[in-house]
Amino acid sequence: MNSTHATTRSTIHDDVEEILVTGDQIAERVAQLGAQLEADYAGRDPVLVSVLKGSIIFLADLIRAMQSTLSLDLMEVSSYGASTESSGQVRILKDLSRPIEGRDVIVVEDIIDTGLTLNYLLKYLHDKGPASIRVVCLLDKPARRLAEIPIDYRGFTIPDRFVVGYGLDYDERYRNLPYIGVLKPSVYGAASPEG
């Protein structure tokens, strides 16, 4: 049984072609982002809205880096399915659980590539009357941008590669990798990476 676990674990890592951002680099940058948010929102009690499922690990580490009063809400949207590319059609699978009218909202995203999903989500949230909305993302992939997105807090800018780990998945797998890695194209049946 132990050998099975070892094989499964190494297979997950073996599916990664290259590590783009190490776990240590992530931890250091998330601590910096938390400190910046802490300073910018001192005394303001913001609500952090996490977009499930990919950003949940980033959110957990980010809020632990903040010491002031805050609240959380979760949304789940879908535009990928089992694909490596956004379909452009956004569906809200889980809406906010509490009103955000008059609140300072910080949208927490794992990755912004085309920007289509987040563009839709920001318009949706604006219609709910918050005092302000800012965006914090772990990864920015500007090469694929199709919609202009105001990114207020950015972890890392990455090249146009299909990445997994630290919450990011391919078909619900690889979220538990402790780093950001490039998935081998052979894993998702592509001739070249298109994340």
N, C-alpha and C positions, 0 to 999 in steps of 0.2 A: 504494500500500500504506500509506503514512503517513497519508493522508486517511481510510482505513478505520479505522485504530487510533484516530485522533482522534474519529471519529464514534462508535465503540463506547464509548470512554471517556466522552464527553459524554452519551451515552444513559444510561449507568449513573447518573450524577449527576442527569440530567434526571428520573429516576424517583423522586427524593427530593423530597418536598413541603416539608420543613423540616428544618433541622439543629437537633437538640436539645442535643447535647453536641459541642463542637469537639474536634479532635485535640489541641490544646494543653491544654484542660481535662482530657481523659483522661490525658494524660502527667503532668500535675501531680498528679492524684488518685491515679493508680497508684503514683507515687513515694511519696506519703504513706502509702498502704496498705502498701507494701513496708517502709517504715521502721517502721510500727506492728507489723507481723508480726515483723520483725527484733528489735524490742525485747521483744515478748511471748514469743518462742520462743528467746531467747538461750540457747545451750548445750543445746538440747533435740533437735536433729536431726529436725525434723518431716518427714512425707511429704505432699507436695501432690498431691492427686488431682484431676485435671482431667477435666471432663466434656466429651468431644468432641462435635461439632467446634467449636462456637461459642466456647468459652472458650480456645482454643489461643493466640490472639493476646494476650489478657489474661494468660494464664499466662506466656507468654514475657517480656512486659514486667515482670510482677510479680516473677519470680524474678531478673531482672537488677537489680531494686531492692533485693534482699536479698543480704547478703554472708556470712551464716553458713552452716554445713553444713545441707543439706537433700537430700531425694530426691524423685523424681517418679514418679507412676504415672498411667496413663490409663484411663478407662472411656468407653464409648460407650453411650448409652441412647437410645431413640427413643419419642416419644409424639406427634410432629407429622406426620411424612411430608411431603407437599406442601401441607399445610393451614396456616392462620394460627392455628389453635386446637389446643390439646392434646386428644388423643383420650381421655386419662385412663387408657389402657392402656399400661403401661411395659414395654418389652422391653430386656434387656441384650444389646447387640450385641458389646461387648468388655468382658471382666471384668478385674479387677486382675491384674497379672503376678506380684506378690509378696505374701506375707502381711503384714497390717497389725496383727496381734495385738501388743498392748503398745506400739504406736506412737502418737505424737501426729499426728493426721490433720487436714489442712486441705483441705476440699472447695472447689475453685475453680470458680465458676459464672459464666457470662456474664450471664444474666438470670433472675430469679425472678418469675414472674407468678402462676399459680394455686398453685404450690407442690406440685402433685400428684407430679410427676416427682421432685423433690428429696426430698419426704417419703418416697417409696418407697426412694430411694437411701440416705437416711440410716438407715432401718431395716435395710436390707441390710448396710450397712457396720458398724452397731452389732453385728450378729450375728457379725462377724468378730473381736470382742474388742479393739478399739483402746483405748489408754489414755485418749484424748480425741478428740472430733471437733468442729471448728469450721467455720463456713461463711464464705467471703469471696465476695461477688458484686459484679460491676461495676454492674449495674442492678437496681433493685428496683421492681417495678410492683405496689404493694399493693392497688390498686383491684380487681384480679382474683383476690386470694388466696382459695383454697378450703381450704387446709391451713395450719395454723400452723407457721411455719418460724423457727427461731432464727438470725437473721442476725447474726453476730458482727462482721463487717467489711463495710461497704457503700460502694460507690463513689458512686452517684447514685440518687436516687429520681425516677422518671419517671412521667408521666401515662399513662393507658390509651390508648396509641397503638401501632400496629404499626411496630416499629423494625428497622432493618438497619444494617450497618456494623460495623467493628472486630471482625469474627468472626461477627456475627449475620447470618443469611441469610433469604431467602425462596426456597424450592425450590433451595437450593444456590448462589444468586447473591447478590451484594452484600457478601460477607464482606470484600472487599478495600477497601471504602470506609474512609477514614482517620478518620471521625467517626461518631457515632450520628445517624442520620437517620430521619425518618418517611417510610415508603414511601407513595407515592400509591395510594389505593384502586383506581384504574383499573388498576394493575399486577396486582393479585391478584383483580380482578373483584368487589370488594365495594362496597356502597353507602356504607358507612362503615367506618373503621378498627376492627379488632378483634384486636389483637395480643396 
